[in-house]
Amino acid sequence: MLRDEGEQYANKLREAGVDVTSVRVAGMVHDFLLLDSLRNTKAANVARSLAIDALHKALH
């Protein structure tokens, strides 16, 4: 699933009443968090922090 499909899926979930957080990181490629050359960029650090915060909120 790539960006457009992911955003459409998030919108459908939202319309169905599911609590959804969808974030687009401008200028980054799909799966940029998994690429060694991008893992320590500011964008990756912000995205990782957002994911950690969302998981923490959901699990605690």
QUIJO-V238134 format. One record per residue. N is the residue number from 1. RES is the residue in one small letter. OMEGA is omega in degrees with one decimal (none if undefined). D_FIRST is the distance of its C-alpha to the first C-alpha in whole Angstrom. Layout:
# QUIJO-V238134
n->{N	N}
res->{RES	RES}
omega->{OMEGA	OMEGA}
d_first->{D_FIRST	D_FIRST}
This chain:
# QUIJO-V238134
n->{1	2	3	4	5	6	7	8	9	10	11	12	13	14	15	16	17	18	19	20	21	22	23	24	25	26	27	28	29	30	31	32	33	34	35	36	37	38	39	40	41	42	43	44	45	46	47	48	49	50	51	52	53	54	55	56	57	58	59	60}
res->{m	l	r	d	e	g	e	q	y	a	n	k	l	r	e	a	g	v	d	v	t	s	v	r	v	a	g	m	v	h	d	f	l	l	l	d	s	l	r	n	t	k	a	a	n	v	a	r	s	l	a	i	d	a	l	h	k	a	l	h}
omega->{179.7	-170.2	-175.7	179.4	177.8	178.6	176.5	178.7	177.6	178.8	178.9	176.7	179.2	178.6	179.3	177.2	179.0	177.0	-173.2	170.0	179.4	-177.1	173.9	178.8	-175.3	174.5	-178.8	178.1	177.2	179.3	-178.1	179.0	-178.3	-177.2	-178.5	-176.5	-178.7	-171.2	-179.4	177.3	177.9	-179.8	179.6	179.1	178.4	-179.6	178.5	178.4	177.7	179.7	179.0	179.1	-179.9	178.0	178.6	179.3	-176.9	-173.1	-178.4	none}
d_first->{0	4	7	8	6	6	10	10	9	12	14	14	15	18	19	20	21	19	20	16	16	14	14	14	16	17	18	15	13	9	10	14	15	15	17	21	22	20	21	24	23	24	20	19	22	21	18	19	22	20	18	21	23	20	21	24	25	23	25	28}
